[in-house]
Amino acid sequence: MVWIKRLIFSLPFLIAALLTILMASADHFHLYREHIAGYGFLFGTPWAWLIDRGWLPTFHNYWLRAAIGYLFILWIPATLYSISIWLLFFAIAKLRTRSR
């Protein structure tokens, strides 16, 4: 059961890593990247209100701008998903111990 929990906690980070690799490779090979970017925005949509706050700085360096974009669109939502899953498991464990 411990390994299943660890896999579930790391699943958002695996998805973010896969989307980062897909977006970077599509950008590198000049492919049609709007579909992959759509998956990235779909992944981060529940947390979009955090991104819309204007915290995204503007950089003139392309790679730095892309890295900050990946951070805000993929990696911060992955962290928030993982924390949400952890809180869900924590609440379930507390309810189980309370009912016993």
MIPA-618661 format. One record per atom (N, C-alpha, C, O, CB): residue number from 1; residue in one letter; x, y negated, z negated. Coordinates in pm, whole numbers, plus 50000, padded with zeros to 5 digits. Glycine has a CB too. Example, Ala and Ser with C-alpha at 12.3 -4.5 7.8 and 13.67 -1.06 7.14 Angstrom:
(pt 1, "A", (51319, 50569, 49220));
(pt 1, "A", (51230, 50450, 49220));
(pt 1, "A", (51320, 50330, 49220));
(pt 1, "A", (51424, 50332, 49154));
(pt 1, "A", (51131, 50447, 49095));
(pt 2, "S", (51285, 50225, 49292));
(pt 2, "S", (51367, 50106, 49286));
(pt 2, "S", (51290, 49997, 49213));
(pt 2, "S", (51341, 49886, 49196));
(pt 2, "S", (51408, 50060, 49428));
END
This chain:
(pt 1, "M", (50082, 50119, 50000));
(pt 1, "M", (50000, 50000, 50000));
(pt 1, "M", (50087, 49874, 50000));
(pt 1, "M", (50047, 49772, 50056));
(pt 1, "M", (49907, 50000, 49880));
(pt 2, "V", (50203, 49880, 49939));
(pt 2, "V", (50292, 49765, 49933));
(pt 2, "V", (50341, 49728, 50073));
(pt 2, "V", (50349, 49610, 50106));
(pt 2, "V", (50411, 49793, 49841));
(pt 3, "W", (50373, 49828, 50154));
(pt 3, "W", (50422, 49801, 50289));
(pt 3, "W", (50314, 49741, 50377));
(pt 3, "W", (50342, 49657, 50462));
(pt 3, "W", (50475, 49928, 50353));
(pt 4, "I", (50190, 49784, 50357));
(pt 4, "I", (50080, 49728, 50435));
(pt 4, "I", (50060, 49581, 50399));
(pt 4, "I", (50038, 49498, 50487));
(pt 4, "I", (49949, 49809, 50410));
(pt 5, "K", (50068, 49549, 50271));
(pt 5, "K", (50056, 49409, 50229));
(pt 5, "K", (50169, 49326, 50287));
(pt 5, "K", (50145, 49215, 50336));
(pt 5, "K", (50056, 49399, 50076));
(pt 6, "R", (50290, 49376, 50283));
(pt 6, "R", (50403, 49302, 50339));
(pt 6, "R", (50387, 49281, 50489));
(pt 6, "R", (50421, 49174, 50541));
(pt 6, "R", (50534, 49376, 50312));
(pt 7, "L", (50336, 49381, 50558));
(pt 7, "L", (50312, 49367, 50702));
(pt 7, "L", (50205, 49262, 50729));
(pt 7, "L", (50218, 49181, 50821));
(pt 7, "L", (50272, 49502, 50763));
(pt 8, "I", (50099, 49264, 50650));
(pt 8, "I", (49991, 49167, 50667));
(pt 8, "I", (50041, 49025, 50636));
(pt 8, "I", (50004, 48931, 50706));
(pt 8, "I", (49871, 49202, 50577));
(pt 9, "F", (50125, 49010, 50532));
(pt 9, "F", (50180, 48878, 50499));
(pt 9, "F", (50273, 48827, 50608));
(pt 9, "F", (50279, 48707, 50634));
(pt 9, "F", (50254, 48883, 50366));
(pt 10, "S", (50345, 48917, 50673));
(pt 10, "S", (50441, 48874, 50775));
(pt 10, "S", (50378, 48864, 50915));
(pt 10, "S", (50442, 48813, 51006));
(pt 10, "S", (50557, 48970, 50778));
(pt 11, "L", (50257, 48911, 50932));
(pt 11, "L", (50192, 48908, 51063));
(pt 11, "L", (50181, 48767, 51121));
(pt 11, "L", (50209, 48751, 51240));
(pt 11, "L", (50054, 48968, 51051));
(pt 12, "P", (50143, 48663, 51045));
(pt 12, "P", (50141, 48528, 51105));
(pt 12, "P", (50278, 48483, 51154));
(pt 12, "P", (50288, 48414, 51255));
(pt 12, "P", (50087, 48428, 51004));
(pt 13, "F", (50384, 48522, 51084));
(pt 13, "F", (50518, 48484, 51127));
(pt 13, "F", (50560, 48562, 51252));
(pt 13, "F", (50630, 48508, 51337));
(pt 13, "F", (50620, 48508, 51013));
(pt 14, "L", (50517, 48685, 51263));
(pt 14, "L", (50545, 48762, 51385));
(pt 14, "L", (50473, 48701, 51505));
(pt 14, "L", (50529, 48694, 51615));
(pt 14, "L", (50504, 48909, 51367));
(pt 15, "I", (50349, 48659, 51485));
(pt 15, "I", (50275, 48595, 51593));
(pt 15, "I", (50340, 48463, 51632));
(pt 15, "I", (50353, 48433, 51751));
(pt 15, "I", (50128, 48572, 51550));
(pt 16, "A", (50382, 48385, 51532));
(pt 16, "A", (50448, 48257, 51562));
(pt 16, "A", (50580, 48280, 51635));
(pt 16, "A", (50614, 48204, 51726));
(pt 16, "A", (50472, 48178, 51432));
(pt 17, "A", (50654, 48383, 51595));
(pt 17, "A", (50781, 48412, 51664));
(pt 17, "A", (50756, 48454, 51808));
(pt 17, "A", (50826, 48410, 51899));
(pt 17, "A", (50858, 48523, 51589));
(pt 18, "L", (50656, 48538, 51830));
(pt 18, "L", (50623, 48581, 51966));
(pt 18, "L", (50581, 48463, 52052));
(pt 18, "L", (50625, 48451, 52167));
(pt 18, "L", (50511, 48687, 51963));
(pt 19, "L", (50496, 48376, 51999));
(pt 19, "L", (50452, 48260, 52075));
(pt 19, "L", (50567, 48162, 52100));
(pt 19, "L", (50573, 48100, 52206));
(pt 19, "L", (50339, 48189, 52003));
(pt 20, "T", (50657, 48148, 52004));
(pt 20, "T", (50773, 48061, 52024));
(pt 20, "T", (50862, 48115, 52136));
(pt 20, "T", (50907, 48039, 52221));
(pt 20, "T", (50855, 48047, 51894));
(pt 21, "I", (50886, 48244, 52135));
(pt 21, "I", (50968, 48305, 52239));
(pt 21, "I", (50901, 48292, 52376));
(pt 21, "I", (50966, 48259, 52475));
(pt 21, "I", (50996, 48453, 52207));
(pt 22, "L", (50770, 48317, 52381));
(pt 22, "L", (50698, 48304, 52507));
(pt 22, "L", (50698, 48161, 52559));
(pt 22, "L", (50717, 48138, 52678));
(pt 22, "L", (50554, 48352, 52491));
(pt 23, "M", (50678, 48064, 52470));
(pt 23, "M", (50675, 47925, 52513));
(pt 23, "M", (50813, 47877, 52556));
(pt 23, "M", (50826, 47804, 52655));
(pt 23, "M", (50622, 47836, 52400));
(pt 24, "A", (50916, 47918, 52484));
(pt 24, "A", (51052, 47877, 52521));
(pt 24, "A", (51096, 47942, 52651));
(pt 24, "A", (51161, 47878, 52734));
(pt 24, "A", (51151, 47913, 52408));
(pt 25, "S", (51062, 48068, 52671));
(pt 25, "S", (51101, 48134, 52796));
(pt 25, "S", (51022, 48081, 52915));
(pt 25, "S", (51075, 48069, 53025));
(pt 25, "S", (51083, 48285, 52783));
(pt 26, "A", (50895, 48049, 52894));
(pt 26, "A", (50816, 47990, 53002));
(pt 26, "A", (50869, 47853, 53038));
(pt 26, "A", (50870, 47814, 53155));
(pt 26, "A", (50668, 47981, 52962));
(pt 27, "D", (50913, 47779, 52939));
(pt 27, "D", (50971, 47648, 52963));
(pt 27, "D", (51105, 47660, 53035));
(pt 27, "D", (51135, 47581, 53125));
(pt 27, "D", (50988, 47572, 52831));
(pt 28, "H", (51183, 47757, 52996));
(pt 28, "H", (51315, 47778, 53056));
(pt 28, "H", (51305, 47821, 53203));
(pt 28, "H", (51382, 47775, 53287));
(pt 28, "H", (51394, 47882, 52977));
(pt 29, "F", (51211, 47909, 53233));
(pt 29, "F", (51195, 47960, 53369));
(pt 29, "F", (51097, 47879, 53453));
(pt 29, "F", (51064, 47918, 53565));
(pt 29, "F", (51150, 48103, 53365));
(pt 30, "H", (51050, 47766, 53400));
(pt 30, "H", (50960, 47675, 53470));
(pt 30, "H", (50833, 47748, 53517));
(pt 30, "H", (50788, 47730, 53630));
(pt 30, "H", (51030, 47611, 53589));
(pt 31, "L", (50777, 47828, 53429));
(pt 31, "L", (50654, 47900, 53459));
(pt 31, "L", (50534, 47816, 53417));
(pt 31, "L", (50548, 47712, 53353));
(pt 31, "L", (50651, 48037, 53387));
(pt 32, "Y", (50417, 47861, 53455));
(pt 32, "Y", (50292, 47795, 53419));
(pt 32, "Y", (50268, 47821, 53271));
(pt 32, "Y", (50217, 47926, 53233));
(pt 32, "Y", (50171, 47846, 53506));
(pt 33, "R", (50304, 47726, 53188));
(pt 33, "R", (50306, 47747, 53043));
(pt 33, "R", (50181, 47699, 52971));
(pt 33, "R", (50174, 47711, 52849));
(pt 33, "R", (50424, 47679, 52985));
(pt 34, "E", (50082, 47646, 53042));
(pt 34, "E", (49964, 47593, 52975));
(pt 34, "E", (49883, 47702, 52905));
(pt 34, "E", (49822, 47678, 52801));
(pt 34, "E", (49877, 47519, 53075));
(pt 35, "H", (49881, 47822, 52963));
(pt 35, "H", (49808, 47932, 52898));
(pt 35, "H", (49875, 47973, 52767));
(pt 35, "H", (49808, 47997, 52667));
(pt 35, "H", (49798, 48053, 52991));
(pt 36, "I", (50006, 47981, 52768));
(pt 36, "I", (50079, 48018, 52647));
(pt 36, "I", (50065, 47907, 52542));
(pt 36, "I", (50047, 47936, 52424));
(pt 36, "I", (50230, 48044, 52677));
(pt 37, "A", (50071, 47783, 52585));
(pt 37, "A", (50051, 47671, 52492));
(pt 37, "A", (49910, 47674, 52434));
(pt 37, "A", (49889, 47637, 52319));
(pt 37, "A", (50078, 47538, 52562));
(pt 38, "G", (49815, 47716, 52515));
(pt 38, "G", (49678, 47729, 52465));
(pt 38, "G", (49668, 47831, 52353));
(pt 38, "G", (49595, 47810, 52257));
(pt 38, "G", (49585, 47768, 52578));
(pt 39, "Y", (49741, 47942, 52365));
(pt 39, "Y", (49744, 48039, 52257));
(pt 39, "Y", (49807, 47980, 52132));
(pt 39, "Y", (49763, 48008, 52021));
(pt 39, "Y", (49820, 48165, 52300));
(pt 40, "G", (49909, 47899, 52149));
(pt 40, "G", (49972, 47833, 52035));
(pt 40, "G", (49876, 47739, 51965));
(pt 40, "G", (49869, 47737, 51842));
(pt 40, "G", (50095, 47756, 52079));
(pt 41, "F", (49802, 47661, 52044));
(pt 41, "F", (49705, 47571, 51983));
(pt 41, "F", (49588, 47648, 51922));
(pt 41, "F", (49533, 47605, 51820));
(pt 41, "F", (49653, 47471, 52085));
(pt 42, "L", (49550, 47758, 51981));
(pt 42, "L", (49446, 47842, 51924));
(pt 42, "L", (49490, 47899, 51790));
(pt 42, "L", (49410, 47910, 51697));
(pt 42, "L", (49409, 47955, 52020));
(pt 43, "F", (49619, 47935, 51781));
(pt 43, "F", (49674, 47987, 51655));
(pt 43, "F", (49672, 47880, 51547));
(pt 43, "F", (49645, 47910, 51431));
(pt 43, "F", (49819, 48038, 51677));
(pt 44, "G", (49701, 47756, 51583));
(pt 44, "G", (49710, 47650, 51484));
(pt 44, "G", (49584, 47568, 51468));
(pt 44, "G", (49585, 47472, 51390));
(pt 44, "G", (49821, 47562, 51518));
(pt 45, "T", (49476, 47601, 51538));
(pt 45, "T", (49355, 47520, 51535));
(pt 45, "T", (49295, 47501, 51396));
(pt 45, "T", (49256, 47389, 51365));
(pt 45, "T", (49252, 47582, 51624));
(pt 46, "P", (49286, 47602, 51310));
(pt 46, "P", (49229, 47577, 51177));
(pt 46, "P", (49309, 47476, 51095));
(pt 46, "P", (49257, 47418, 51000));
(pt 46, "P", (49220, 47706, 51100));
(pt 47, "W", (49434, 47455, 51131));
(pt 47, "W", (49518, 47361, 51056));
(pt 47, "W", (49544, 47235, 51136));
(pt 47, "W", (49635, 47159, 51102));
(pt 47, "W", (49651, 47428, 51019));
(pt 48, "A", (49467, 47209, 51240));
(pt 48, "A", (49491, 47095, 51328));
(pt 48, "A", (49473, 46962, 51256));
(pt 48, "A", (49534, 46862, 51294));
(pt 48, "A", (49397, 47101, 51447));
(pt 49, "W", (49391, 46959, 51154));
(pt 49, "W", (49372, 46835, 51081));
(pt 49, "W", (49502, 46789, 51015));
(pt 49, "W", (49521, 46670, 50992));
(pt 49, "W", (49263, 46851, 50976));
(pt 50, "L", (49590, 46883, 50984));
(pt 50, "L", (49720, 46844, 50930));
(pt 50, "L", (49809, 46783, 51037));
(pt 50, "L", (49883, 46688, 51011));
(pt 50, "L", (49790, 46965, 50867));
(pt 51, "I", (49802, 46837, 51158));
(pt 51, "I", (49884, 46788, 51268));
(pt 51, "I", (49835, 46650, 51314));
(pt 51, "I", (49916, 46567, 51354));
(pt 51, "I", (49882, 46887, 51385));
(pt 52, "D", (49705, 46626, 51308));
(pt 52, "D", (49647, 46501, 51356));
(pt 52, "D", (49671, 46383, 51262));
(pt 52, "D", (49628, 46272, 51292));
(pt 52, "D", (49500, 46519, 51376));
(pt 53, "R", (49738, 46404, 51152));
(pt 53, "R", (49764, 46297, 51056));
(pt 53, "R", (49869, 46197, 51104));
(pt 53, "R", (49886, 46091, 51043));
(pt 53, "R", (49808, 46356, 50924));
(pt 54, "G", (49938, 46227, 51211));
(pt 54, "G", (50040, 46138, 51262));
(pt 54, "G", (50176, 46161, 51199));
(pt 54, "G", (50261, 46072, 51201));
(pt 54, "G", (49999, 45997, 51239));
(pt 55, "W", (50199, 46279, 51145));
(pt 55, "W", (50326, 46312, 51082));
(pt 55, "W", (50430, 46356, 51183));
(pt 55, "W", (50547, 46371, 51149));
(pt 55, "W", (50307, 46420, 50978));
(pt 56, "L", (50388, 46377, 51306));
(pt 56, "L", (50478, 46425, 51409));
(pt 56, "L", (50565, 46309, 51457));
(pt 56, "L", (50515, 46218, 51523));
(pt 56, "L", (50399, 46486, 51526));
(pt 57, "P", (50694, 46311, 51427));
(pt 57, "P", (50780, 46201, 51472));
(pt 57, "P", (50808, 46211, 51621));
(pt 57, "P", (50793, 46318, 51680));
(pt 57, "P", (50913, 46200, 51394));
(pt 58, "T", (50847, 46102, 51681));
(pt 58, "T", (50878, 46098, 51823));
(pt 58, "T", (51029, 46095, 51841));
(pt 58, "T", (51097, 46005, 51791));
(pt 58, "T", (50811, 45975, 51891));
(pt 59, "F", (51082, 46194, 51913));
(pt 59, "F", (51224, 46202, 51941));
(pt 59, "F", (51246, 46195, 52091));
(pt 59, "F", (51160, 46238, 52169));
(pt 59, "F", (51286, 46331, 51882));
(pt 60, "H", (51359, 46141, 52132));
(pt 60, "H", (51391, 46132, 52274));
(pt 60, "H", (51465, 46255, 52325));
(pt 60, "H", (51470, 46279, 52445));
(pt 60, "H", (51473, 46008, 52302));
(pt 61, "N", (51521, 46333, 52235));
(pt 61, "N", (51590, 46456, 52273));
(pt 61, "N", (51485, 46564, 52300));
(pt 61, "N", (51398, 46588, 52216));
(pt 61, "N", (51690, 46502, 52162));
(pt 62, "Y", (51491, 46628, 52416));
(pt 62, "Y", (51390, 46726, 52456));
(pt 62, "Y", (51387, 46846, 52361));
(pt 62, "Y", (51280, 46887, 52317));
(pt 62, "Y", (51416, 46773, 52599));
(pt 63, "W", (51503, 46902, 52331));
(pt 63, "W", (51508, 47023, 52249));
(pt 63, "W", (51464, 46995, 52105));
(pt 63, "W", (51399, 47079, 52043));
(pt 63, "W", (51648, 47082, 52250));
(pt 64, "L", (51499, 46880, 52053));
(pt 64, "L", (51456, 46844, 51918));
(pt 64, "L", (51305, 46821, 51915));
(pt 64, "L", (51238, 46862, 51820));
(pt 64, "L", (51530, 46718, 51869));
(pt 65, "R", (51252, 46756, 52018));
(pt 65, "R", (51107, 46735, 52027));
(pt 65, "R", (51033, 46868, 52038));
(pt 65, "R", (50927, 46886, 51977));
(pt 65, "R", (51073, 46645, 52147));
(pt 66, "A", (51088, 46961, 52115));
(pt 66, "A", (51025, 47093, 52129));
(pt 66, "A", (51031, 47169, 51997));
(pt 66, "A", (50933, 47234, 51959));
(pt 66, "A", (51093, 47174, 52241));
(pt 67, "A", (51145, 47163, 51928));
(pt 67, "A", (51158, 47234, 51800));
(pt 67, "A", (51061, 47179, 51696));
(pt 67, "A", (50999, 47255, 51622));
(pt 67, "A", (51302, 47223, 51748));
(pt 68, "I", (51047, 47047, 51690));
(pt 68, "I", (50951, 46987, 51596));
(pt 68, "I", (50808, 47026, 51634));
(pt 68, "I", (50725, 47051, 51547));
(pt 68, "I", (50966, 46832, 51594));
(pt 69, "G", (50780, 47030, 51763));
(pt 69, "G", (50648, 47074, 51808));
(pt 69, "G", (50618, 47218, 51769));
(pt 69, "G", (50509, 47249, 51722));
(pt 69, "G", (50635, 47058, 51958));
(pt 70, "Y", (50716, 47307, 51788));
(pt 70, "Y", (50697, 47446, 51748));
(pt 70, "Y", (50678, 47457, 51598));
(pt 70, "Y", (50599, 47538, 51550));
(pt 70, "Y", (50818, 47532, 51793));
(pt 71, "L", (50751, 47376, 51524));
(pt 71, "L", (50739, 47378, 51378));
(pt 71, "L", (50598, 47340, 51335));
(pt 71, "L", (50537, 47409, 51254));
(pt 71, "L", (50841, 47282, 51314));
(pt 72, "F", (50547, 47230, 51390));
(pt 72, "F", (50415, 47183, 51347));
(pt 72, "F", (50301, 47264, 51405));
(pt 72, "F", (50198, 47282, 51340));
(pt 72, "F", (50398, 47039, 51386));
(pt 73, "I", (50317, 47315, 51528));
(pt 73, "I", (50207, 47386, 51592));
(pt 73, "I", (50204, 47534, 51558));
(pt 73, "I", (50097, 47595, 51554));
(pt 73, "I", (50215, 47369, 51742));
(pt 74, "L", (50322, 47595, 51532));
(pt 74, "L", (50326, 47739, 51509));
(pt 74, "L", (50372, 47778, 51369));
(pt 74, "L", (50306, 47859, 51304));
(pt 74, "L", (50417, 47803, 51609));
(pt 75, "W", (50481, 47722, 51321));
(pt 75, "W", (50543, 47774, 51200));
(pt 75, "W", (50478, 47724, 51071));
(pt 75, "W", (50466, 47801, 50975));
(pt 75, "W", (50687, 47738, 51198));
(pt 76, "I", (50436, 47600, 51067));
(pt 76, "I", (50363, 47553, 50948));
(pt 76, "I", (50227, 47622, 50938));
(pt 76, "I", (50190, 47665, 50828));
(pt 76, "I", (50345, 47400, 50951));
(pt 77, "P", (50149, 47636, 51048));
(pt 77, "P", (50027, 47716, 51037));
(pt 77, "P", (50052, 47861, 50998));
(pt 77, "P", (49972, 47920, 50925));
(pt 77, "P", (49951, 47712, 51167));
(pt 78, "A", (50162, 47922, 51045));
(pt 78, "A", (50192, 48060, 51005));
(pt 78, "A", (50216, 48067, 50854));
(pt 78, "A", (50172, 48162, 50789));
(pt 78, "A", (50316, 48113, 51081));
(pt 79, "T", (50285, 47968, 50800));
(pt 79, "T", (50306, 47964, 50655));
(pt 79, "T", (50174, 47948, 50582));
(pt 79, "T", (50150, 48013, 50480));
(pt 79, "T", (50401, 47850, 50617));
(pt 80, "L", (50088, 47862, 50631));
(pt 80, "L", (49958, 47842, 50567));
(pt 80, "L", (49869, 47965, 50578));
(pt 80, "L", (49797, 47997, 50483));
(pt 80, "L", (49888, 47722, 50628));
(pt 81, "Y", (49873, 48034, 50692));
(pt 81, "Y", (49800, 48161, 50704));
(pt 81, "Y", (49851, 48263, 50603));
(pt 81, "Y", (49772, 48331, 50537));
(pt 81, "Y", (49813, 48217, 50847));
(pt 82, "S", (49982, 48274, 50590));
(pt 82, "S", (50040, 48371, 50499));
(pt 82, "S", (50002, 48339, 50354));
(pt 82, "S", (49972, 48429, 50276));
(pt 82, "S", (50192, 48375, 50515));
(pt 83, "I", (50006, 48212, 50318));
(pt 83, "I", (49966, 48171, 50183));
(pt 83, "I", (49818, 48201, 50160));
(pt 83, "I", (49780, 48246, 50052));
(pt 83, "I", (49994, 48020, 50159));
(pt 84, "S", (49735, 48177, 50260));
(pt 84, "S", (49592, 48206, 50247));
(pt 84, "S", (49567, 48355, 50227));
(pt 84, "S", (49483, 48394, 50145));
(pt 84, "S", (49516, 48157, 50370));
(pt 85, "I", (49638, 48437, 50301));
(pt 85, "I", (49624, 48582, 50285));
(pt 85, "I", (49671, 48625, 50147));
(pt 85, "I", (49608, 48710, 50083));
(pt 85, "I", (49704, 48657, 50395));
(pt 86, "W", (49783, 48567, 50100));
(pt 86, "W", (49833, 48600, 49966));
(pt 86, "W", (49731, 48561, 49860));
(pt 86, "W", (49707, 48638, 49767));
(pt 86, "W", (49966, 48529, 49940));
(pt 87, "L", (49670, 48443, 49873));
(pt 87, "L", (49568, 48401, 49777));
(pt 87, "L", (49446, 48493, 49780));
(pt 87, "L", (49387, 48520, 49676));
(pt 87, "L", (49526, 48256, 49805));
(pt 88, "L", (49409, 48539, 49897));
(pt 88, "L", (49298, 48633, 49908));
(pt 88, "L", (49328, 48763, 49833));
(pt 88, "L", (49245, 48812, 49757));
(pt 88, "L", (49266, 48662, 50055));
(pt 89, "F", (49448, 48818, 49857));
(pt 89, "F", (49485, 48940, 49786));
(pt 89, "F", (49497, 48917, 49636));
(pt 89, "F", (49462, 49005, 49557));
(pt 89, "F", (49616, 48995, 49840));
(pt 90, "F", (49545, 48801, 49597));
(pt 90, "F", (49556, 48768, 49455));
(pt 90, "F", (49419, 48760, 49390));
(pt 90, "F", (49399, 48810, 49279));
(pt 90, "F", (49632, 48636, 49437));
(pt 91, "A", (49323, 48697, 49459));
(pt 91, "A", (49187, 48687, 49406));
(pt 91, "A", (49120, 48824, 49396));
(pt 91, "A", (49050, 48852, 49299));
(pt 91, "A", (49102, 48594, 49493));
(pt 92, "I", (49142, 48908, 49495));
(pt 92, "I", (49086, 49043, 49491));
(pt 92, "I", (49145, 49122, 49375));
(pt 92, "I", (49072, 49194, 49307));
(pt 92, "I", (49112, 49117, 49624));
(pt 93, "A", (49275, 49109, 49353));
(pt 93, "A", (49338, 49180, 49241));
(pt 93, "A", (49285, 49130, 49107));
(pt 93, "A", (49262, 49210, 49016));
(pt 93, "A", (49491, 49164, 49246));
(pt 94, "K", (49265, 49000, 49094));
(pt 94, "K", (49210, 48945, 48969));
(pt 94, "K", (49068, 48993, 48946));
(pt 94, "K", (49030, 49025, 48833));
(pt 94, "K", (49213, 48792, 48971));
(pt 95, "L", (48987, 48999, 49052));
(pt 95, "L", (48850, 49047, 49038));
(pt 95, "L", (48847, 49195, 49002));
(pt 95, "L", (48759, 49239, 48927));
(pt 95, "L", (48772, 49023, 49166));
(pt 96, "R", (48940, 49272, 49054));
(pt 96, "R", (48947, 49414, 49020));
(pt 96, "R", (48983, 49435, 48873));
(pt 96, "R", (48922, 49518, 48805));
(pt 96, "R", (49049, 49485, 49109));
(pt 97, "T", (49080, 49360, 48824));
(pt 97, "T", (49120, 49375, 48684));
(pt 97, "T", (49012, 49322, 48591));
(pt 97, "T", (48996, 49374, 48481));
(pt 97, "T", (49252, 49303, 48658));
(pt 98, "R", (48940, 49223, 48632));
(pt 98, "R", (48834, 49167, 48549));
(pt 98, "R", (48717, 49265, 48540));
(pt 98, "R", (48651, 49274, 48436));
(pt 98, "R", (48786, 49032, 48605));
(pt 99, "S", (48690, 49339, 48648));
(pt 99, "S", (48577, 49432, 48647));
(pt 99, "S", (48609, 49560, 48570));
(pt 99, "S", (48517, 49633, 48530));
(pt 99, "S", (48536, 49466, 48790));
(pt 100, "R", (48736, 49589, 48548));
(pt 100, "R", (48771, 49710, 48472));
(pt 100, "R", (48765, 49685, 48330));
(pt 100, "R", (48791, 49775, 48250));
(pt 100, "R", (48906, 49760, 48507));
END
